[in-house]
Amino acid sequence: MYNDDSPCRPLITPEEIGTLARPCEADRDLALRCIEEAQMRNVRPRLGSPLYLRLIHGVTYGLLMDGGDYEFWPCGDRRTGPMRRSFGGLKKALAYYAYARILRNSGLTVTRYGVVRKNDEYGTRADSRDIGVAAEDAVEMGDLYMQECLVYIHDNPDLFPDWRGGEGMSADWQRCMVLGD
């Protein structure tokens, strides 16, 4: 489905969604589509195009992708000792974003009569509200892991010399409400 030159080559496999995020047994084609959408919507804008394209074209950033522990010098000050941080990695962030998209799209089929939800005789369909809550939670987890990745990139300017930041983190899952008069 994808080749190495594709601008949307998946950074994770459908199976990794279930191992890195939450258990998931989605259709492989749906999972690949959700990974692609999550990369384009959630990952690329935050990493910026240059870094994202290097990842797509096979430049390996093992620690960025897989997460782990690293040392950094606060504010570049070499007089103090290095500090240690730990983070989950970009694969984990992407897995949560893709998982949220699968939750929102699973069971929906477009027919000539409109959008229908598939049901089978062995289970009951979850309420739309429950699906929305679970999807929002997954996006929040993805945002948390993505923020950790951005801190790692910021802490390691030697590894990412041309990174100027993406569009930043958006909190599109938040709602603002006016209270009172």
N, C-alpha and C positions, 0 to 999 in steps of 0.2 A: 504494500500500500504506500509506503514511504521509501524514498531512497536517501542516500547520504547528502544529496544536494537540495533536498526539499527544505523550504523555509520553516516547515512545521514538523520536522523529524521529532518524534516523541523522545523526551528526555527520560521517561520512565516507561516501564511496560505495564499493561493492564494488570498483571499479577502483582506488581509492586503496590498498587493501590490498596489491595487487601492486606499486605504485609506491613506497609509503612503507615497507613492511616487506620482504617477500620475494616473488619471483614466485609468482603464485597465479592459477589459472584455474578457480576453484570456480564451481559453479552460483550464479546471481545470488540466487535465493531463499534458499539456504543461507547465502550470504555476508551477506545482510541480517539474517537471524536471528542469525548469530554476532556481527554488529556490535551488534544490540540487546542480546544477552546480555552482551557485553563492557561495554557502556555501563552496564547495570544492576548487573553484578557487580564490575567493576573500576574504573569511572570515577566513577559517582555517589557511592559511599560515601567516596571519597577527596576529592572536591571539595566535598562537602556539598550538600544539596538546593537551597539558594537559588542558588548559583552554577551548578549543573548545570541548573536550570530556566531560568535566564537564557540559557544557551547553547542549550538546546532551543528556546526561544521567540524566537531570532533576534538576541539581543544579540551584537554582534560584538566579540570580543577577538582581533584579528588575530594579535598576537604570541603570545598564549597558545596559540592553535590551530595556527599555522604554525611557531612557534619562531623563533629568530634570536638576535641579540646585543642586550644591553641594559645600561644603566648603573644602578648602585644605590649608595646611601650606606651603608657598613657601620655597623650599629647606629644608624642615623639620625644619625650624627655628621657635620655639615656642615663641620666644621673641616678634615677630611681630604678629599682628592680622591675622586671617585667611582671605583668599581671596575667592570670590565666582566665580564660572563658571557655564555655562549652556551648554548643548549639546543635540543632537537629539536622540542618542541611536542606538544600534546595529540593532534593527528591521528596523529602517528607512534606514540605510546603506544597509542592505540586500535587502530591498524592491526596492531600486534604482538599485542595481546590477541585481536583477531578472527582473526588468522592462526592462533594457537594453537588456538582453538576449531574452526576449519575442519579443521585437522590431525586433531584428536581425533574429529571427526564425519564426515569425508568417507568416502563409500562405505558408510556404515551405513544400513540400511533396516529399518524395523520391519514385519514381516509377521505374519499370524495364526499362523505357525509359530515366531515368535521373531525375534530380531535377526539379520540376515544381512549379510555384507559383499559388495558388488558387485565382481565381477572381470570383466575383459574379456580377449579373446584377444591384445591387443597389449601387455600389460605384466604385470609381476608385482607383487603387493601387497607393500608394505613390512611388515616385521615390526612387531608391536604395540610392542615395546620401542623400536625405532628411532623410531616415531611419537611415543611418549612422551617420548623424549629431545629430539626436535626441538621438541615442544610446550612442554616445560619451558624450553628455551632461549629460545623466543619470549616466554614469559611473563616471564622474567628481563629481557629487553630492554625489554618494555613497562613493567615496574616501574622500570627505570632511567630511561626517558623520563618516566614519571609523577612520579618523585621530582624530576626537574629542573623539571617544571611546578609542583610544590608549592613548590619553592625560589623560583621566579619570582614566584608569588603572594605568598609571604611577604615577598619583597624589595620588593614594590610595593603597600603597604597603601592608597595613595591610589586605585589602580585597583580594588581589591577591599575596600571599607571594611567590608562586613558579613561577610566571610569569617572564620570562627572555626576553620576546619580541619574536615576530615571525620573519619572514623574512623581515619585514619592508614594507613600502609602495613602490609599484612599479608604475611607471608612464608609463605604456605600451601604453597609448593613445597619448603620445607626439611623435612628429616627429622632428628630427633634420635635418636641411638642411644646406649645405655649401653655403654661399653667396659670390659672387665674384669669383676671380681666384683661 
